[in-house]
Amino acid sequence: MGTRRTPATNRQNELKAMLEGRKRELSSELNARKRDARTRNAAAHARNTEQEITEPGSHTDIELPLMRLKSETLNRIDAALKKLAQGTYGNCVECTDPISKERLRALPFAVRCTSCEERREATLRQRQPAEQRRAYVGVVTEISA
């Protein structure tokens, strides 16, 4: 007898394939960017033009943050794969309902469903102006003192 596939097992397999696919894409992109950066850096050193290497607004000013972002995303995907292996991936940390496949495709490391995330963001927006007002009052008080 073969093993029966439950909807939960199918969902897990689908999510795992999606995460692993995204991880492969990002790893490939990151490795290509690293190779390109090393090549450009070596070429600039060969021409001995320090200005090209350190010039503000140069290609590296854009590449380094992009590479850092991709690396952070890879770390989050690795964490999501660990959660998947533990059986806790894909469920909202607030309401415990399954997070939609569409949301997980767009944001593989999402920890909240759309409605819980929207509620969280609305709460943060409400708090932010009050915190900014308090900070502003503090600055004005310091200036006038």
LOZA-876732 format. One record per residue (C-alpha): residue number from 1; x, y, z. Coordinates in nm, 3 decimals, padded with zeros to 5 digits. Layout:
REM LOZA-876732
<NUM <X Y Z>>
...
END
This chain:
REM LOZA-876732
<1 <00.000 00.000 00.000>>
<2 <00.120 00.349 -00.083>>
<3 <00.104 00.646 00.147>>
<4 <-00.209 00.856 00.125>>
<5 <-00.165 01.219 00.051>>
<6 <-00.374 01.449 00.261>>
<7 <-00.456 01.807 00.163>>
<8 <-00.214 01.920 00.436>>
<9 <00.065 01.702 00.293>>
<10 <-00.004 01.830 -00.057>>
<11 <00.005 02.189 00.072>>
<12 <00.334 02.125 00.254>>
<13 <00.491 01.970 -00.055>>
<14 <00.372 02.259 -00.269>>
<15 <00.505 02.516 -00.020>>
<16 <00.837 02.333 00.010>>
<17 <00.878 02.325 -00.369>>
<18 <00.794 02.696 -00.387>>
<19 <01.045 02.785 -00.112>>
<20 <01.320 02.570 -00.259>>
<21 <01.258 02.716 -00.606>>
<22 <01.275 03.071 -00.473>>
<23 <01.591 02.982 -00.279>>
<24 <01.756 02.847 -00.597>>
<25 <01.660 03.164 -00.789>>
<26 <01.795 03.397 -00.520>>
<27 <02.113 03.193 -00.471>>
<28 <02.178 03.201 -00.843>>
<29 <02.114 03.578 -00.862>>
<30 <02.332 03.644 -00.558>>
<31 <02.618 03.431 -00.691>>
<32 <02.600 03.608 -01.029>>
<33 <02.607 03.951 -00.861>>
<34 <02.906 03.847 -00.647>>
<35 <03.092 03.724 -00.956>>
<36 <03.013 04.046 -01.143>>
<37 <03.124 04.259 -00.847>>
<38 <03.454 04.068 -00.818>>
<39 <03.514 04.103 -01.193>>
<40 <03.442 04.479 -01.189>>
<41 <03.658 04.527 -00.881>>
<42 <03.948 04.331 -01.033>>
<43 <03.918 04.527 -01.359>>
<44 <03.918 04.859 -01.172>>
<45 <04.224 04.754 -00.972>>
<46 <04.398 04.642 -01.290>>
<47 <04.339 04.988 -01.435>>
<48 <04.451 05.125 -01.098>>
<49 <04.167 05.374 -01.084>>
<50 <04.074 05.414 -00.722>>
<51 <03.814 05.671 -00.821>>
<52 <03.620 05.400 -01.007>>
<53 <03.632 05.172 -00.704>>
<54 <03.517 05.420 -00.441>>
<55 <03.328 05.681 -00.641>>
<56 <02.994 05.772 -00.477>>
<57 <02.701 05.665 -00.691>>
<58 <02.910 05.389 -00.842>>
<59 <02.770 05.051 -00.929>>
<60 <02.881 04.911 -00.590>>
<61 <02.667 05.165 -00.404>>
<62 <02.367 04.995 -00.558>>
<63 <02.494 04.638 -00.571>>
<64 <02.595 04.597 -00.207>>
<65 <02.253 04.680 -00.059>>
<66 <02.086 04.458 -00.322>>
<67 <02.317 04.169 -00.237>>
<68 <02.255 04.224 00.134>>
<69 <01.879 04.221 00.077>>
<70 <01.897 03.900 -00.126>>
<71 <02.115 03.741 00.142>>
<72 <01.866 03.839 00.416>>
<73 <01.582 03.699 00.206>>
<74 <01.773 03.371 00.168>>
<75 <01.814 03.354 00.547>>
<76 <01.440 03.408 00.591>>
<77 <01.364 03.137 00.337>>
<78 <01.597 02.899 00.523>>
<79 <01.409 02.980 00.845>>
<80 <01.079 02.916 00.663>>
<81 <01.208 02.578 00.541>>
<82 <01.297 02.485 00.900>>
<83 <00.947 02.585 01.012>>
<84 <00.803 02.375 00.730>>
<85 <01.003 02.073 00.848>>
<86 <00.868 02.132 01.201>>
<87 <00.514 02.162 01.069>>
<88 <00.467 02.525 01.173>>
<89 <00.519 02.703 00.840>>
<90 <00.233 02.869 00.658>>
<91 <00.012 02.937 00.959>>
<92 <-00.056 03.286 01.087>>
<93 <00.117 03.361 01.419>>
<94 <-00.184 03.571 01.525>>
<95 <-00.496 03.369 01.435>>
<96 <-00.327 03.034 01.343>>
<97 <-00.528 03.013 01.017>>
<98 <-00.338 02.903 00.706>>
<99 <-00.174 03.191 00.518>>
<100 <-00.294 03.199 00.157>>
<101 <-00.072 03.043 -00.109>>
<102 <-00.082 03.370 -00.302>>
<103 <00.058 03.562 -00.005>>
<104 <00.326 03.300 00.056>>
<105 <00.423 03.309 -00.311>>
<106 <00.462 03.686 -00.294>>
<107 <00.629 03.685 00.048>>
<108 <00.759 03.334 00.126>>
<109 <00.854 03.425 00.482>>
<110 <00.522 03.589 00.576>>
<111 <00.424 03.510 00.935>>
<112 <00.075 03.664 00.931>>
<113 <-00.227 03.623 00.707>>
<114 <-00.334 03.928 00.509>>
<115 <-00.608 04.040 00.749>>
<116 <-00.391 04.004 01.062>>
<117 <-00.106 04.190 00.889>>
<118 <-00.342 04.469 00.782>>
<119 <-00.467 04.501 01.141>>
<120 <-00.109 04.510 01.269>>
<121 <-00.009 04.778 01.017>>
<122 <-00.317 04.989 01.100>>
<123 <-00.227 04.972 01.469>>
<124 <00.131 05.074 01.392>>
<125 <00.009 05.366 01.180>>
<126 <-00.215 05.485 01.464>>
<127 <00.072 05.469 01.714>>
<128 <00.329 05.632 01.489>>
<129 <00.180 05.983 01.476>>
<130 <00.149 05.990 01.857>>
<131 <00.512 05.882 01.895>>
<132 <00.621 06.142 01.640>>
<133 <00.425 06.411 01.826>>
<134 <00.594 06.314 02.154>>
<135 <00.936 06.323 01.986>>
<136 <00.856 06.664 01.834>>
<137 <00.746 06.804 02.172>>
<138 <01.069 06.671 02.323>>
<139 <01.279 06.845 02.058>>
<140 <01.088 07.173 02.096>>
<141 <01.127 07.155 02.475>>
<142 <01.503 07.101 02.441>>
<143 <01.538 07.391 02.196>>
<144 <01.340 07.635 02.409>>
<145 <01.516 07.537 02.732>>
END
